[in-house]
């Protein structure tokens, strides 16, 4: 039996499961009565790191694309590190100074 792996759109690790990240946070779109934004499929480590580092307002206004997230200096540092980690390992996230 072969299991299917899918690639995280940020760190490129092949994972069993990915999470859906709204490029403009749902809290922001609901409050402004906007349509739900586009999404990307990312691993839980990348998803948790995004929400540890950035508030929803900053995500909505500045980091509302996969490219913007990948090019943000704090995320670049995390993505460089996490891309080398075992996909089966539980990754702890923390603020990067």
Backbone as a ProteinNet text record, in pm:
[ID]
protein_1_A
[PRIMARY]
XXXXXXXXXXXXXXXXXXXXXXXXXXXXXXXXXXXXXXXXXXXXXXXXXXXXXXXXXXXXXXXXXXXXXXXXXXXXXXXXXXXXXXXXXXXXXXXXX
[TERTIARY]
84.3	0	88.8	66	147.7	74	140.6	76.2	111.1	20.7	40.2	100.2	201.5	262	230.9	212.2	187.5	291.4	323.2	430.5	375.6	435.7	401.8	440.1	350.1	374.7	475.5	516.4	617.1	753	758.7	889.1	927.4	834.3	858.7	882.9	854.7	867.8	748.6	771.9	664.1	603.3	472.5	401.1	283.9	237	115	-8.1	-6.8	-122	-76.3	-159.8	-134.9	-254.8	-233.7	-342.5	-371.3	-488.9	-528.3	-504.4	-425.4	-398.7	-466.6	-556.2	-620.8	-521.9	-493.5	-394.2	-437.6	-566.1	-620.3	-703.4	-664.5	-730.4	-882.7	-950.5	-1096.7	-1154.4	-1090.2	-1135.8	-1141.5	-1042.6	-1033.7	-1141.6	-1162.5	-1261.9	-1403.8	-1429	-1562.9	-1595.2	-1499.6	-1521.2	-1548.3	-1478.1	-1492.5	-1598.4	-1664.3	-1768.4	-1715.3	-1595.8	-1531.6	-1545.4	-1520.7	-1521.3	-1404.7	-1421.2	-1313	-1198	-1078.2	-960.7	-911.8	-816	-748.1	-674.3	-642.4	-573.2	-449.7	-360.6	-248	-246.1	-191	-179.4	-38.7	-31.3	98.9	100.3	220	233	194.8	166.6	124.1	234.7	361.5	471.3	476.1	467.4	467.4	345.1	230.3	106.4	116.5	162.6	176.1	278.2	389.4	492.5	439.8	363.7	303.7	222.6	137.3	47.9	116.8	233.4	312.7	381.3	427.3	505.4	424.1	306.5	235.7	90.2	41.5	-100.3	-181.6	-311.5	-398.9	-398.9	-385.6	-384.6	-261.8	-146.1	-22.1	-31.1	-87	-104	-193.9	-303.9	-399.8	-341.1	-265.9	-217.7	-82.9	7.5	144.2	182.5	131.5	177	63.6	-2.1	-123	-99.3	23.9	55.5	163.4	172.1	276.1	414.1	430	557.5	597.2	500.9	529.6	570.3	503	538.6	679.6	710.2	842.3	954.5	926.2	1029	1040.6	953.7	959.1	1080.2	1169.7	1294.6	1278.7	1184.1	1165.7	1119.2	1031.3	985.2	1096.4	1177.8	1288.9	1381.5	1410.9	1498.7	1435.4	1306.9	1236.9	1230.4	1196.2	1181.3	1314.4	1423.7	1555.3	1581.8	1548.7	1571.1	1474	1345.1	1244.7	1252.8	1296.7	1305.2	1403.3	1493	1591.1	1543.5	1426.6	1378.1	1299.1	1299.5	1224.4	1075.6	1005.3	862.4	776.6	826.7	750	772.7	871.9	906.3	810.4	768.5	684.9	774.8	741.1	822	763.5	848.7	808.1	830.8	739.6	754.7	773.1	840.4	862.9	891	880.8	911.5	1058.6	1086.9	1225.4	1260.4	1370.5	1409.1	1487.3
-118.8	0	125.1	215.1	335.2	456.2	531.1	652.6	769.5	861.9	980	1092.8	1153.4	1269.5	1393	1504.1	1631.4	1731.3	1827.4	1921.7	2051.4	2096	2225.2	2335	2429.3	2537.4	2641.4	2631.5	2725	2658.7	2548.9	2488	2374.4	2333.2	2227.4	2088.9	2070.7	1935.4	1851.9	1724.2	1632.7	1578.9	1597.9	1566.3	1472.8	1407.2	1326.8	1416.5	1523.6	1613.9	1758.5	1840.5	1984.3	2056.4	2180.5	2264.1	2372.2	2430.1	2536.6	2670.7	2755	2890	2990.8	3072.4	3181	3295.7	3337	3442.6	3575	3601.2	3712.9	3645.8	3662.6	3590.4	3604.6	3495.5	3494.8	3597	3614.3	3713.6	3851.9	3883.1	4012.4	4024.2	3919	3926	3930.1	3858.4	3861.4	4000.2	4059.9	4191.8	4297.1	4289	4386.2	4344.8	4230.4	4176.7	4158	4099.5	4070.7	3922.6	3887.7	3747.5	3676.1	3546	3465.5	3464.6	3479.5	3492.5	3358.4	3368.6	3250.1	3180.9	3054.3	2977.5	2910.6	2869.1	2785	2665.9	2555	2434.2	2427.7	2433.1	2435.5	2337.3	2301.1	2210	2283.9	2206.4	2268.5	2352.3	2313.9	2392.9	2532	2538.8	2669.6	2751	2685.3	2754.9	2814.3	2733.9	2783.8	2896.4	2883	2987.6	3119.9	3115.6	3237.8	3310.4	3236	3300	3337.5	3280.3	3323	3456.4	3469.4	3587.1	3710.4	3690.5	3803.6	3810	3932.9	3948.3	3949.4	3931.7	3920.6	4045	4162.1	4285.7	4289.9	4253.5	4251.6	4145.2	4030	3924.5	3972.1	4037.5	4082.6	4189.7	4282.1	4395.7	4372.7	4299.8	4289.1	4148.7	4046.3	3909.7	3824.6	3875.1	3809.4	3727.6	3677.3	3584.5	3488.2	3373.3	3276.9	3339	3413	3476.6	3577.6	3658.5	3756.6	3686.6	3578.1	3502.7	3443.5	3384.8	3324.1	3428.2	3551.6	3656	3740.7	3719.1	3794.2	3741.8	3830.9	3786.5	3686.2	3707.6	3612.9	3476.7	3476.4	3349.2	3282.8	3361	3303.6	3224.5	3282.9	3217.1	3085.1	3089.7	2969.2	2865.6	2907.9	2814.3	2746.5	2820.8	2762.2	2650	2674.9	2574.9	2457.5	2486.2	2379.4	2289.9	2342.7	2261.7	2144.9	2153.3	2047.7	1948.1	1974.2	1889.8	1770.6	1663.7	1542.3	1576.4	1547.1	1578.8	1509.2	1401.1	1329	1384.9	1471.5	1529.8	1642.8	1647.1	1757.3	1879.1	1986.6	2108.9	2208.2	2255.2	2360.9	2495.2	2586	2718.5	2821.9	2930.2	3038.5	3167.6	3274	3403.3	3408.7	3465.3	3482.4	3628.2	3655.8	3795.4	3852.2
0	0	0	-90.6	-107.7	-52	33.6	85.1	-5.9	-16.8	-100.7	-17.7	-72.1	-7.7	-91	-22.2	-88.8	-39.8	-124	-93.7	-35.1	73.9	134.8	36.2	14.6	-81.2	-31.6	95	145.4	165	238	268.3	174	89	-10.3	49.5	179.2	235.1	190.8	167.1	131.9	260.2	273	397.7	369.5	475.5	465.2	458	534.8	543.6	538.3	478.6	477	536	575.2	624.6	521	528.6	436.6	505.2	441.5	493.7	403.2	461	386.5	374.6	253.4	232.7	292.9	294.4	372.7	481.8	609	717.8	715.7	745.9	744.1	841.7	955.7	1052.7	987.2	907	839.5	732	651.4	543.9	599.2	707.7	768	820.7	891.1	950.6	843.7	732.2	623.7	521.4	546.8	457.2	315.3	307.4	179.6	147.8	22.6	-15.5	50.6	74.5	129.7	28.6	78.4	-7.9	-61.4	-149.4	-201.5	-86.6	-106.1	-3.8	-61.9	27.8	-9.8	85.2	39.3	120.5	177.7	310	376.7	494.1	536.7	650.9	779.5	882	1007.4	1070.2	1052.8	1109.9	1047.4	914.4	847.1	888.8	898.1	933.5	1074	1168	1305.3	1313.1	1239.6	1243.1	1188.8	1082.9	1026.7	1133.7	1204	1300.2	1431.1	1459.1	1574.3	1542.5	1419.9	1383	1346.2	1286	1225.9	1270.6	1291	1322.7	1191.7	1206.3	1089.4	1002	1062.1	984	892.9	946.3	866.8	756.9	790.4	690.1	576.4	611.4	510.1	418.9	477.4	398.8	330.8	394.2	344	295.1	361.4	334.3	279.8	175.5	124.3	-2.9	-16.8	-126.4	-77	-141	-103.9	-125.5	-234.3	-263.9	-155.7	-111.5	-6.5	123.5	156.5	276.7	264.1	148.8	126.8	132.3	90.8	84.2	210.1	306.6	431.7	511.2	557.1	620.7	735.4	824.6	935.9	885.6	787.1	730.7	650.5	580.4	503.4	595.3	710.1	806.9	853.1	886.9	931.1	818.8	697.7	585.6	550.7	559.4	535.2	634.9	760.9	865.3	852.1	842.9	845.9	723	611.9	490.5	506.7	603.4	629.2	735.6	794.6	903.7	850	927.4	894.5	892.1	782.8	773.5	879.7	936.7	1038.6	1178.7	1193.8	1322.9	1358.7	1485	1533.8	1550.9	1482.8	1484	1583.6	1673.6	1767.1	1697.7	1716.1	1656.3	1764.7	1730.2	1827.2	1751.5	1820.6	1760.2	1723.5	1607.2	1561.8	1577.4	1641.3	1665.8	1554
[MASK]
+++++++++++++++++++++++++++++++++++++++++++++++++++++++++++++++++++++++++++++++++++++++++++++++++

